[in-house]
Amino acid sequence: MKNKPLPYLEMTNDQLVWSIRDAQQSISRLERVTDPHLKDRAQWSINVLRENIHVMRSLV
């Protein structure tokens, strides 16, 4: 399987900043999940978003 390049590499700084803000808002919503059946999936998504934010911040 061939690795795809990160879409962040082709984004402008403004696009990266907005994407970081969107990801932070998504994390805030996911942190409010209370359903025990969805809690693990929400935590997984939070972790992925945090990794993505870290990558995007390194590019700004």
N, C-alpha and C positions, 0 to 999 in steps of 0.2 A: 504494500500500500504506500502510495506516495504522499509525503507530507505537504500540506497546503501552507502557503505563507500566511502569516497573521494579517488579518485585515487592517489592524492598527498601523501597520507600517506604511500604508498608503493614505492615512488620514492626515488632515491638517491639524495644527495645534488646537484650533477652535473646535473641530470635530472631536478631538480627544478629550478636551475639557468637558464638552457636553456629554460625551459617552461616560466619563467618570462620574459626572453628576447623576446621570440616569442609573448607573450601577449602584451608586450610594442610596438613591431613593428606593431601588428594588430591594436592597439589603434591609432598609428600614421596614419595608412592608413584610418581607419574609421573617424578620425578627418578631413580628406580631402574630405569627401562625401559632394557634393553640391546639389544633386538632392533632391528637397523638399519632394518627396514621400518616399525617403529612409532615410531622416535625423533622424526621430524619431526612426526607427529601429537601425540605426547606434549608436545613443546615448544610447539606451537600451543595445546594445552589449558592448559599451565602459564601461558602469556601471558594467556589469557582469564581464568583464575582470579585471576591477580594484578591484572588490571584490575577484576574484580568485588570483590576484597578492598579495593582502593583506594576504590571507590564506597561499599561498606558501611561502611568506617571513617569516611568523611566524614559518615555519617548517625548514627553512634553518639554 
